[in-house]
Amino acid sequence: MRTLPLLPLNLSVYSVHINGAHTMRNALVTAAASLALALSFASGARAQDDKKLEVGGTPPEGFADHLEFVQGDKVEAFSKDKVYVVEFWATWCGPCKRSIPHLTELQTDLGSRGLEIIGVSDEPVDLVKKFVKEKGSAMGYTVATQKKDDTFIKEKWMKAAGQKGIPCAFVISRSGKIVHIGNPLDENFDRVIKQTLANRYDPELMSRVEPTINAARNAAKRRNFKEASSLYAKAIAENPSTMLEYSFESWRMLNEQADDTAGAKALLTSTIDGIKTDKYALIEAANYLATDANIKKRDLDAAQVVADKLKALPGTKDDPEVLAAMAAVSAGRGNFAAAAEMQYDAWMAAAPAAKPAAKRALDSYEAKAKDPKATAK
């Protein structure tokens, strides 16, 4: 799995790997920047206890005591009704800046489901305030900076977790456990967030099946589709809901590379049956089948089956995410008038933070419903 580079915490000579290209850079850091960095992330701070911070563990206590909040409400403690992303960043960090729009998008789209993103710097508060003000709505989540001369972030989070670069994000589940540590620009980050919000992310399971998934992908590259399909099936059998992404990966392989239409259809039917009444898995399936731009051979009949399952779920009549997923399927089938009706209900039912995105989708469906030349993608 491709991993984007992290900037090292000491800005001396470093290597940057981007899309397989290897570039050596010599970074000359000003004395002021070096001093600021030394105060926290990269300093030789006073010795503290060696407690490790790992996936499955709990985040350090007293989080808010060490921070000054620049934007958003002060987070005194990690609430059990939310999923948190604590992302360490800096104003000088290029990859950190690139992650800001995506983190803002995640907060906008998923805040109504209980996601709270907190960007934490170690720089002077005035510098961070200026940066946040300049970003405006493009940085749409809580931002804090470490108090002057504090070493909490470096010692209790980054060093304790063995992390040496930023941006670095810690994902904390509703159970108060750290379920993921890594770069927010990694390709699997969104999946981790969405599955954690749905209480479906299992880091131990993902670690266990990763070798099998990698073997399946390698077999597919060799065009040994039978072996690849068998390996995918082995991983998926561990937990069909959690492994949904890999079910779709296997389906696309059969459908688009192996030209095994019958096998692909059987797998997709089995996948939909396997997620049964899992609302969030069904929402994910509906949106994927109806809208994912990477699908070359779309199965909108299967998408409709998923939409019908969502409609039949009890207590979802006014659920904005269910309504939006059903609208996406109708739009995918070219029925923009029906999509607009459902999306209107989704917009009305959406939480305030989610209303702008819901309205944009509604406007799109309404415009296409009035355009006789409009077709589904």
C-alpha positions in Angstrom: 0.0 0.0 0.0 1.4 3.4 -1.0 2.4 5.6 1.9 3.1 9.3 1.4 6.2 10.8 3.0 6.5 12.3 6.4 8.7 15.3 7.2 11.2 14.3 9.8 11.1 16.1 13.1 14.7 17.3 12.9 14.9 19.3 9.6 18.5 18.3 8.7 19.3 16.3 5.5 16.3 14.1 4.7 15.0 11.9 1.9 11.6 12.4 0.3 9.8 9.6 -1.5 6.9 10.7 -3.7 5.3 8.2 -6.1 8.4 6.1 -6.2 10.7 9.0 -7.1 13.6 9.5 -4.8 14.8 13.0 -4.1 17.5 14.2 -1.7 17.1 17.6 -0.1 19.2 19.6 2.2 17.0 21.7 4.4 18.6 24.8 5.9 16.5 25.8 8.9 16.7 29.2 10.4 17.8 29.6 14.0 14.3 30.7 15.1 12.6 27.7 13.5 15.1 25.4 15.0 14.5 26.9 18.4 10.8 26.7 18.1 11.0 23.1 17.0 13.4 22.3 19.8 10.9 23.4 22.4 8.7 20.5 21.6 8.6 18.1 18.6 12.3 17.7 18.1 14.0 18.9 21.3 15.9 17.0 23.8 13.3 17.7 26.4 13.6 16.6 30.1 13.3 12.9 30.7 9.8 11.5 31.2 8.4 8.1 31.7 8.9 5.5 28.8 5.2 4.5 28.5 4.6 3.5 24.9 1.6 4.8 22.9 0.3 2.1 20.6 -2.8 1.1 18.6 -5.1 -0.4 21.2 -3.9 1.8 24.0 -5.5 4.9 25.5 -4.4 8.5 24.7 -2.4 10.4 27.4 -4.5 12.2 30.0 -4.6 15.9 30.6 -4.7 16.7 26.8 -6.3 20.2 27.2 -4.0 21.2 30.0 -1.1 21.5 27.7 -2.8 23.3 24.8 -4.0 26.8 23.8 -7.1 26.5 21.6 -6.9 28.8 18.6 -10.1 27.8 16.8 -13.1 25.8 17.9 -14.2 24.8 21.4 -11.7 23.6 24.0 -11.7 19.8 24.2 -11.4 19.1 27.9 -11.6 15.3 27.4 -12.3 12.8 24.7 -16.1 12.2 24.8 -17.5 8.7 24.3 -20.0 9.8 21.7 -17.3 11.1 19.3 -14.4 9.8 17.2 -11.4 12.0 17.3 -8.5 12.7 15.0 -5.6 14.4 16.8 -3.3 15.6 14.0 0.1 17.0 14.7 1.2 19.6 12.2 3.2 22.8 11.6 2.7 25.9 9.5 6.1 25.3 7.8 5.3 21.7 6.8 4.4 21.2 3.2 2.6 17.8 3.6 0.7 19.3 6.6 -0.5 22.1 4.4 -1.6 19.6 1.8 -3.6 17.7 4.3 -5.6 20.7 5.5 -8.2 20.8 2.7 -8.8 17.0 3.0 -9.2 17.2 6.8 -11.6 20.1 6.4 -13.6 18.0 3.9 -13.8 15.1 6.3 -14.9 17.3 9.2 -17.6 18.9 7.0 -18.9 15.6 5.7 -18.6 13.5 8.8 -18.9 15.9 11.7 -22.6 15.2 11.9 -21.7 11.5 12.5 -19.5 12.4 15.5 -16.1 13.1 14.0 -14.0 15.8 15.6 -10.6 16.7 14.1 -8.1 18.6 16.2 -5.0 20.0 14.6 -2.2 20.5 17.1 0.9 22.6 16.4 3.9 23.3 18.7 4.5 26.8 17.4 3.9 30.2 19.0 0.2 31.0 19.4 0.3 34.2 17.5 1.9 32.5 14.5 -0.8 29.8 14.5 -3.6 32.3 14.9 -2.3 34.3 11.9 -2.0 31.1 9.8 -5.6 30.0 10.7 -7.0 33.4 10.1 -5.4 33.5 6.6 -6.8 30.0 5.8 -10.3 31.0 6.9 -13.0 28.4 6.0 -10.4 26.3 4.2 -9.2 25.1 7.6 -12.6 24.1 9.1 -11.8 22.2 12.2 -10.5 22.7 15.8 -7.0 24.0 16.0 -4.7 24.3 19.0 -1.0 24.8 19.8 1.1 23.6 22.6 1.8 25.9 25.5 5.2 27.6 25.5 8.1 25.5 26.9 5.8 22.4 27.2 7.0 19.0 26.0 3.8 17.1 26.4 3.2 16.6 22.6 6.8 15.4 21.9 7.2 13.1 24.9 3.7 11.8 25.6 2.4 11.5 22.1 5.1 11.5 19.3 8.0 10.0 21.1 5.9 7.5 23.1 4.4 6.3 19.8 7.7 6.1 18.0 6.7 8.8 15.5 9.4 10.9 13.9 7.6 12.9 11.3 4.6 15.1 10.7 1.8 15.3 9.7 0.9 12.5 12.1 -2.7 11.6 13.0 -4.0 9.6 16.0 -7.5 8.2 15.5 -9.4 7.7 18.8 -12.6 5.6 18.8 -15.7 6.1 20.9 -14.4 3.4 23.3 -11.5 5.8 24.0 -8.9 3.6 22.3 -6.3 4.6 19.7 -7.2 2.6 16.6 -4.8 4.1 14.1 -1.6 6.1 14.0 -0.3 7.5 10.7 -0.2 10.1 7.9 -3.6 11.6 7.2 -2.6 11.7 3.5 -2.3 7.9 3.3 -4.8 6.3 1.0 -6.4 4.1 3.7 -7.0 7.0 6.1 -10.6 7.8 5.0 -11.6 4.2 5.3 -10.2 4.0 8.9 -12.2 7.1 9.8 -15.5 6.0 8.2 -15.3 2.5 9.7 -14.4 3.8 13.1 -17.4 6.1 13.0 -19.5 3.1 12.1 -17.9 1.1 14.9 -16.6 -1.3 12.2 -12.9 -0.7 12.2 -10.8 -3.5 13.7 -7.1 -2.8 13.6 -6.1 -6.2 14.8 -8.2 -7.8 12.0 -6.7 -5.5 9.4 -3.2 -6.3 10.5 -4.0 -10.0 10.4 -5.4 -10.0 6.8 -3.0 -7.5 5.3 -0.5 -10.2 4.1 -3.4 -12.1 2.5 -4.7 -8.9 0.7 -1.2 -8.1 -0.5 -0.8 -11.7 -1.8 -4.2 -11.3 -3.6 -3.1 -8.1 -5.3 0.2 -9.6 -6.4 -1.6 -12.6 -7.8 -3.9 -10.2 -9.7 -0.9 -8.4 -11.1 0.4 -11.8 -12.5 -3.1 -12.3 -13.9 -3.6 -15.3 -11.8 -7.2 -14.3 -11.1 -8.2 -17.7 -9.7 -5.6 -17.5 -7.0 -6.3 -13.8 -6.3 -10.0 -14.5 -6.0 -9.4 -17.3 -3.5 -7.1 -15.1 -1.4 -9.5 -12.2 -1.4 -12.3 -14.6 -0.3 -10.1 -15.9 2.6 -9.6 -12.4 3.9 -13.2 -11.3 3.4 -14.6 -14.3 5.2 -13.0 -12.9 8.4 -15.7 -10.2 8.6 -17.7 -9.3 5.5 -18.7 -5.8 6.8 -15.2 -4.8 7.7 -13.7 -6.3 4.6 -16.3 -4.6 2.3 -13.7 -2.5 0.5 -11.8 -5.7 -0.5 -15.0 -7.4 -1.6 -15.4 -4.6 -4.1 -11.7 -4.8 -5.1 -12.2 -8.5 -5.9 -15.4 -7.8 -7.7 -13.8 -5.2 -9.9 -10.9 -7.5 -10.6 -13.2 -10.2 -11.8 -15.5 -7.8 -13.7 -12.9 -5.6 -15.4 -9.7 -7.6 -15.6 -10.7 -11.3 -15.7 -13.8 -10.6 -17.8 -15.6 -13.1 -15.5 -19.0 -11.5 -15.5 -20.8 -14.5 -13.9 -18.2 -14.7 -11.1 -18.3 -11.0 -10.5 -22.1 -11.0 -10.3 -22.1 -13.9 -7.8 -19.5 -12.2 -5.7 -21.4 -8.9 -5.6 -24.6 -10.7 -4.7 -22.8 -12.6 -1.9 -21.3 -9.3 -0.7 -24.6 -7.5 -0.5 -26.2 -10.5 1.3 -23.2 -10.6 3.7 -23.7 -7.1 5.0 -27.3 -7.8 5.7 -28.8 -5.0 7.9 -25.5 -3.2 8.6 -26.7 0.4 7.9 -23.3 2.0 7.5 -22.0 -0.9 5.3 -25.1 -0.6 3.1 -24.6 3.2 2.8 -21.0 2.6 1.8 -22.0 0.0 -0.7 -24.7 2.2 -2.3 -22.5 5.2 -2.6 -19.6 3.1 -4.0 -21.7 1.2 -6.6 -23.5 4.3 -7.8 -20.8 7.0 -7.7 -17.2 5.7 -7.6 -15.4 7.1 -10.6 -13.0 4.2 -10.9 -15.6 1.6 -11.7 -15.5 0.8 -15.4 -18.4 -1.7 -15.5 -21.0 -0.4 -13.2 -23.8 -2.7 -11.8 -26.7 -0.3 -11.0 -29.1 -3.2 -10.5 -27.0 -4.3 -7.6 -26.9 -0.7 -6.3 -30.7 -0.6 -6.4 -30.8 -3.8 -4.4 -28.7 -2.1 -1.7 -30.9 1.0 -1.9 -34.0 -1.2 -1.3 -32.3 -2.8 1.7 -31.6 0.7 3.1 -35.2 1.7 2.6 -36.4 -1.4 4.4 -34.3 -0.8 7.5 -36.4 0.2 10.5 -35.9 3.8 11.8 -34.2 5.2 8.7 -37.1 7.1 7.1 -35.6 10.4 8.1 -32.0 9.4 8.2 -30.1 11.9 6.1 -27.2 9.5 5.2 -29.7 6.8 4.1 -31.7 9.2 2.1 -28.6 10.7 0.4 -27.3 7.2 -0.4 -30.7 6.3 -2.0 -30.7 9.5 -3.9 -27.2 8.7 -5.2 -28.4 5.4 -6.6 -31.4 7.1 -8.3 -29.1 9.6 -9.8 -26.8 6.9 -11.0 -29.7 5.3 -12.8 -30.5 8.6 -14.4 -33.7 9.3 -12.4 -32.7 12.8 -11.3 -36.2 13.8 -10.3 -36.5 11.0 -7.8 -32.9 11.7 -6.7 -33.8 15.4 -6.1 -36.9 14.4 -4.0 -34.9 12.1 -1.7 -31.9 14.5 -1.5 -34.3 17.3 -0.5 -35.4 15.2 2.5 -31.8 14.4 3.2 -30.9 18.1 3.2 -33.8 19.0 5.5 -32.8 16.2 7.9 -29.1 16.9 7.9 -27.2 18.3 10.8 -26.2 22.0 10.4 -22.6 21.1 9.6 -23.7 18.7 6.8 -26.3 20.9 5.2 -23.9 22.7 2.7 -22.8 19.4 1.2 -26.3 18.1 1.1 -27.5 21.3 -0.6 -24.8 21.0 -3.3 -25.9 17.5 -4.2 -29.6 18.7 -4.2 -28.8 21.6 -6.6 -26.9 19.2 -8.9 -29.8 16.7 -9.1 -32.4 19.5 -9.6 -30.4 21.0 -12.4 -30.0 17.6 -14.1 -33.7 16.8 -13.7 -34.5 20.0 -15.7 -31.9 19.1 -18.4 -33.2 16.7 -21.0 -29.6 16.0 -22.1 -28.4 15.1 -18.6 -27.3 11.5 -18.1 -25.9 9.4 -15.3 -22.1 9.1 -15.1 
